[in-house]
């Protein structure tokens, strides 16, 4: 069952606000990248390497026969927070 109550309503409002999308998400992403790079993980290099892979399942055309396309995901996995 989904959570309810005032705290959940406030959290839902915050996660659906432009503040979340345009301020907090980019800051969180930058913090994750910075932490990874500081710990010896070449995040940006890996990101570029993945982007350059034309045969990856994230590219158009390669997901046509993807076995995961037919899965039904719970609604909480399809919200923008995840």
C-alpha positions as CSV (number, residue, x, y, z in Angstrom):
1,X,0.0,0.0,0.0
2,X,1.2,3.5,-0.8
3,X,2.1,5.7,2.1
4,X,-0.2,8.5,3.0
5,X,-0.3,11.4,5.5
6,X,1.0,14.9,5.7
7,X,4.7,14.0,5.5
8,X,4.1,11.9,2.4
9,X,2.1,14.7,0.8
10,X,4.9,17.2,1.5
11,X,7.5,14.8,0.1
12,X,5.4,14.2,-3.0
13,X,5.0,17.9,-3.5
14,X,8.7,18.5,-3.1
15,X,9.6,15.7,-5.6
16,X,7.1,17.0,-8.1
17,X,8.3,20.6,-7.9
18,X,10.6,22.4,-10.3
19,X,13.0,23.0,-7.4
20,X,13.6,19.3,-7.3
21,X,14.1,18.9,-11.0
22,X,16.2,22.0,-11.7
23,X,18.2,22.5,-8.6
24,X,18.4,19.5,-6.3
25,X,18.8,16.7,-9.0
26,X,21.7,18.4,-10.7
27,X,23.4,19.1,-7.4
28,X,23.0,15.5,-6.3
29,X,24.3,14.3,-9.6
30,X,27.3,16.5,-9.4
31,X,28.0,15.3,-5.9
32,X,27.9,11.7,-6.9
33,X,30.3,12.3,-9.8
34,X,32.7,14.3,-7.7
35,X,32.7,11.6,-5.0
36,X,33.3,8.9,-7.6
37,X,36.2,10.8,-9.2
38,X,37.7,11.5,-5.8
39,X,37.6,7.7,-5.1
40,X,39.4,6.8,-8.2
41,X,36.4,6.0,-10.4
42,X,36.8,7.6,-13.8
43,X,33.1,8.5,-14.0
44,X,33.3,11.0,-16.9
45,X,35.6,8.7,-18.9
46,X,33.2,5.8,-18.3
47,X,30.2,7.9,-19.3
48,X,31.9,8.9,-22.6
49,X,32.9,5.3,-23.3
50,X,29.3,4.1,-22.8
51,X,27.9,7.0,-24.9
52,X,30.3,5.9,-27.8
53,X,29.1,2.3,-27.8
54,X,26.8,2.1,-30.8
55,X,25.7,-1.4,-30.0
56,X,24.5,-0.7,-26.5
57,X,20.9,-1.4,-25.5
58,X,20.4,2.3,-24.8
59,X,20.6,3.2,-28.5
60,X,17.6,3.4,-30.7
61,X,16.9,0.3,-32.7
62,X,18.8,-2.1,-30.4
63,X,15.9,-2.4,-27.9
64,X,13.4,-3.8,-30.4
65,X,14.0,-7.3,-29.1
66,X,14.8,-6.4,-25.6
67,X,13.5,-9.1,-23.2
68,X,12.8,-6.4,-20.5
69,X,10.4,-4.4,-22.7
70,X,7.5,-6.7,-21.8
71,X,7.9,-6.5,-18.0
72,X,5.3,-4.7,-16.0
73,X,7.1,-2.5,-13.5
74,X,5.4,-1.3,-10.2
75,X,4.3,2.3,-10.3
76,X,6.9,3.4,-7.8
77,X,9.7,2.3,-10.1
78,X,8.3,4.5,-12.9
79,X,8.1,7.7,-10.9
80,X,10.7,10.4,-11.7
81,X,12.3,10.0,-8.3
82,X,13.7,6.6,-9.2
